[in-house]
């Protein structure tokens, strides 16, 4: 299923996840901005992107900065 890249929604979701796992606000904002920039670069040449692709790309980028953050985002909605 093709989705639209909504930068503000992703930013909000990532901020919520970062706060939930205790990442300081300043560090979280820096991670998020870098991840969004890399994500936009990764999808700019793709004519369509699925939600699964977007989650995979964002998780891969988050892994560089904080593996726990990547895990929480990748499993968003699955964690009880």
N, C-alpha and C positions, 0 to 999 in steps of 0.2 A: 504494500500500500504506500503510495507516494505521499510525502508530507511536505509542508512548507517550513523552511528554516526560520524559526521565530527566536531571534537573538535575545529579546527581553525575557521571554518565558524561560529559556534555557538558563539565562543569568539568574533569574529568581529561583529556579529549582536548585541550581548549584549553590546559591547562598544559603538556602534552607538546609541542604545536605551538609554543607561545611559547618554551619552552626550546630547541627545535630551531633557531629562527631568531634566538636571542640576545636576546630581550626580557628586561630585568631582572625578577626575580621580583615585586618590589613593584608595578611598572607593570603587569605581566601580570595580577596578581590584581585590581588596580583595573579594568582593561579587562574582565576576565572577569565580575566582579560586575555591572558596568554593562550589559554585553551580555546576561547572563542575566535581569536585571531587565526590560530592554526587550523581550526575547524573550517572557517570561511575559506581559507586557502585550499584546504583539501577538497571541498565540495564545489568550488567555483567552476570547474570544467565539467561537472556532471550534469546532464540534462534533467535527471530525476534522482531522488534519494529516498530511501525507505527509512522508517523510524529505527529499524534494527541497525542499518548502516550508520545513522547519526549517533546512536548510542555507542556503537563500536568505536567510531572515530573519537568521540569525546572521551570515552573511557581510556583509550590508548594515550591520549594527550594528558589526561589527569594522572595516569600512572607515572609519568615523568616527575611529577611534583609531590604526589602523596598517594601511595598505593591504597590506603584505606578509603580515601576520597573516591578513587576510581571504582573500588569494589561497591561502595554504597550507591554510587550513581548507576553502575551497570546493573545492580540488582534492585533498583528503585521499583517499588510496587510489588516485589516478590518477598521482601523481608517482613517477617511477622514480628 
